């Protein structure tokens, strides 16, 4: 179908090995984000590969998966949360009570050889993301925690490491949602963070 063909086109352009299907969901997301502008998708995908390598994201991903880490297990979570309260909830399941009629179709063939093979044309409406495709909510609100600089000080390096774990954690759930339902999922995120001089 359209999505499978689009993903394959980008994979071939970027010389992604045939057996490497790890980024198929990301390519699908980029196609959706950039409205099927293949040149832009290829450009951004290559930038993503470079940036993820620079940040050593594969090591973080492997750590989360191997240790089955949850949000509260990430480095510096407690220290960050004390200063900037964190509110998060997520699920890759969809409630049958709110599933749209289109979701009742057989999605068993939605993923082929581990790749994203199809997506619903009704994933979003004019108001934005389809509520049934929202994976979770993640909020950070500076000013609602202890900003007095007590024992739990967080350095810029500590905060960066924590946010890299959070970013990878959210993306793992995006991948799981897409492979489970054959559609792209979405996050609701609020990062209300002030940077003192």
N, C-alpha and C positions, 0 to 999 in steps of 0.2 A: 504494500500500500504506500501512500504518500510519505508517511513518516519513516518507514523502513528504508525506502529508496533514498530519502533525503539523508538519513544517517549514513548509509553506505556511500553515498557520493562524497560526503565530507571525509569519511574514513579513508577512502581511496586517495583523495587529494592530499591528505596529510600522511599517507603511507602508514596507517595504523595496521599492525600485524593482524592477520585474519583471526587468530585465536584470542586476541586481546579485546575483550568486550567490556572492559571495566568502565570505559568512558562513554558508552553508547547513550546512557541517560543524559549525561552532560551535553553531548552533541544535540540530542533532542531538545533540551532546554534552550540551547543557544539558537536553534532553528526557530523555536517559538518566540524567543525574546527579540530576535532581529528580523522577524517577519519573512523568513526564508530568503534572506539576502545571503547567498552562499559565500560570496567574497568576504563579507563581514564576519560570518560565522567561522570561516577558516582562519581569518586574522585573529579573532578573539580566542578561538580554541588553541591556536599556537601560543598566544600570550599566556593562556591559562597553563599550558604544559610547562612553559618556562618559569612562570611565577611559582607554581606548585613545587617545582624542583628546587628553586631558590629557598623556599620556606621549609623544605623537607617534609612536605605534607604526607608523603607515602609512609614515612616512619610514624607519624602521628596516627594515621589511619590504621596501620598495622597494630599499634599499641592499643587503640580503642577496641578493635575487634578481638585481638588475642586475649586481653584482660576483661573483655565485656564491660568496659567502663561506662558508668552512668555520669550524668552531669556533675553530681556532687563528688565524683572521684577525680575530676580533672585537676591538674596542678594549679594551686592558688585559688581554688574555688571558694574556700571558706574565707580567705582574706579579702578577695574581691567582693564577695557577697556581703561582708560586714560593712564595707564602705559604700558599695553601690548595690542595693538590694536587687535580687534577681528573681523574677517570676517566670516560670516555664512549665509548659505542659505540652505533650505531644502524643500522637498515636498514628500508626500507619493503617489502622483499620477504618472502615467506613460504616457508619450505622445504617443497617438495612432500612430503618424507618425513614431515613431522609435521602436515600439513594434516588437519583433521577431515573425515569424510565429507561433512558439510554444505557444506564449502567447495568441493566438486567441482562444485557447481551452476554454471550459466552466469551469470556476473556481468556480462555485457555490457550488460544493461539496468539495472544497479544505479545508474548515474548518469545522470540525465536532464537535459539542458540545463545540465550543469555542477553539478547539485545532488545531494546525497546522497539516493538514492531507496529504499534498503533496507538492512537490517542483519540479521545472523543472530540468531536467538533464543538461540543457544548461544554468544554471544560470551564470556560469563562463566559460571562455575560457582560452587558454594557456596564454593570456596576463594578466589575473586577473579577476576582477569583470566585469560582463556584464554591460556596461554603462546604460542600461535601468533599472538595479537593484540598481543603486546608489541613495540613499535617499537624501544625501546632502553633503555639504562641510563645515568643521569647521576649521578655522585657528587662531592661536595665534602666534604673532611674536614679541618677546621681542627686544627692541632696536629701534622700530619705534614709540614709544610713549614718554611720559614725564617720564624720569627716574631720575629726579632731586630730587625726594622725597619731593614734595610740600605738599599741604593740603591733597590730596587724597592718604594717605599712606595705604598700604594693608598689614596686618599681615599674617603670615603663616596660622593662623586659619581662617581668612577671605577668603583667597585664596582657602583653602581646602574646605570650605563650598560652595563657588561658583562652584568649579569644580565638587563637588558631585551633585549639581543641574544640571549642564550641562550634566554630565554622565547619569543621570536618564532621562533627557529630550530627549537625543539622543536615549536611549533605548526604551522609549515610542513610538518613531516614528518607530523603528525597529519592535516593536510588531504590530503597526498599519499596516505597510507595509505588513508584513507576513500574517496577517489575511485578509487584503484586496485583496491580489493578490495570496495567496497560495504559495509564494516563499520567500526565505530569501533575505533581502535587505542589502546594504552595505553603509558605510560612508567613505568619504575621509577626513582624519584628519591630520593636521600639527600642532604640538605643538613645536614651536621654542622658547624655554624658557631657559634663562640663570639663574643660581642661584648664586648670588653674595656671596662672603665669609663673 
